Amino acid sequence: MKFVLTKKPKNPIIILGIPSLSLVGILSTKYLLDHLDVDEIGNIESSDIIPMTAIHKSKLVNPITIYYNQKYNLVIIQSITEVTGHEWDLAKTIMEVANTLSAKEMVLIEAMPPHEGEMKIYYYSTKKKLKLDPIKEAVIAGPAASLLLEAKSIPVTCLFAEVHSQLPDYEAAAKIVESLDDYLGLKIDFKPLMETAKKFENSLKQVMEKQKRAVESMSQKEKKELSYCG
């Protein structure tokens, strides 16, 4: 696994969006990329990871792409592919990027199963306190775990979003964006993403209601057929 950089901004904050429960990391970093002025400055390459791409704004997206926002001196690394089995390689490569750029902090985006009540964002940080609830007990696995363990040379903060389903969770992503905005002062309006969450939820409910009616209708038909046979 190796990285390629066309620009080398100094002392940025690195934000990482990697595949996680309900696609929270991907959804939130995509929203940042759409609402900040960013340039693609590189990517991470490996013949071992799952080959995957996407088309966004008529351009192909690399499996793991590195972007830069000059206004806030942010480097955003977004992965749209799974790296199962290569978590340590990814963590070491990202740390090489961080050290090359003399990054002053790394911010990870992660998801966690929900507790009872309102969805919340928790955090873990080696740097300072945030205006969020600190996570005190947790078992972390996958890319987030390898990154947290490898990030010894720079401060690291991890935001944990509670998610309510295995489906894309736009509400959790909106709360992550809101937390990032509060922490880093990005002046990004998270409300449109929350509206997307409501629309997605309503669309999902309509689909489920149609499926329910279809099943109920089928059951009634089958009962009639059985009564005729009787």
C-alpha positions, -999 to +999 in steps of 0.1 A: +000+000+000+014+034-010+003+070-012+006+096-040+005+134-032+005+162-058+005+188-031+019+188+004+002+213+027+019+218+060+004+212+095-032+204+084-059+186+104-067+153+088-103+141+087-108+104+080-140+089+066-138+051+063-165+025+057-184+018+090-218+010+102-246+028+082-219+044+060-216+073+085-179+080+076-186+081+039-218+102+041-204+128+064-171+133+045-190+134+012-211+162+027-180+180+037-165+176+002-197+189-014-198+220+009-162+229+012-139+242-016-116+212-020-089+200-044-080+164-050-043+162-040-037+125-041-048+090-033-038+057-015-032+028-038-031-009-032-036-040-054-048-059-023-080-039-015-113-044-032-114-025-066-142-001-063-149+033-079-178+058-082-187+086-105-193+120-088-199+152-108-189+133-139-155+123-125-142+089-114-135+086-077-105+066-064-112+039-038-092+060-012-089+097-022-071+125-005-086+161-007-074+195+006-093+225+018-070+256+020-094+278+039-094+257+070-061+238+062-080+205+062-069+172+045-099+149+041-092+112+033-122+093+021-124+056+015-153+041-004-140+006-003-136-020+024-101-027+036-108-059+056-076-078+062-055-047+054-063-024+083-028-022+096-014-014+062-039+014+058-032+028+092+006+028+086+001+044+052-022+071+066+004+078+093+030+082+066+008+108+050+003+125+084+040+126+091+048+138+056+025+167+060+034+173+097-003+170+105-012+186+138-042+164+145-062+135+131-100+132+134-116+098+128-153+093+121-168+060+135-202+045+142-215+026+172-247+007+180-274+029+196-283+032+233-318+040+244-331+075+239-320+102+215-291+096+191-259+110+205-223+116+194-195+105+218-158+112+215-124+099+225-094+124+223-058+125+232-058+162+227-085+180+247-121+180+259-150+185+235-185+197+241-197+161+238-200+131+261-167+112+264-168+075+256-157+056+287-162+020+278-160+005+243-146-022+222-133-009+189-124-030+159-115-026+122-098+004+106-106+027+134-089+005+159-057+002+138-056+039+132-061+048+169-033+024+178-009+036+151-015+074+157+011+078+184+031+107+169+001+131+166-030+140+186-061+120+176-098+126+181-125+100+173-161+109+169-185+080+175-221+084+161-249+062+173-266+046+144-301+031+143-299+007+114-276-010+089-291+013+062-274+046+053-279+068+084-281+104+072-292+116+106-261+103+123-240+118+095-257+151+100-249+150+137-212+142+129-211+172+105-227+194+133-201+181+158-172+188+133-186+223+126-187+230+163-152+216+170-134+230+140-155+261+132-162+251+096-194+272+093-212+244+074-249+241+077-258+205+086-296+211+083-298+201+046-283+167+055-309+163+083-336+171+057-321+143+036-324+120+066-361+128+070-368+123+033-349+090+033-368+079+064-402+088+048-393+071+015-382+040+035-415+040+054-435+042+022-416+013+007-421-008+038-458+001+039-462-009+003-445-042+010-467-047+041-499-041+020-486-064-007-480-092+018-514-087+035-531-087+001-513-119-009-523-135+024-560-127+019-559-141-017-543-173-004-570-176+023-597-172-004-580-199-026-579-222+004-616-216+012-625-224-024-606-257-022-623-266+010 
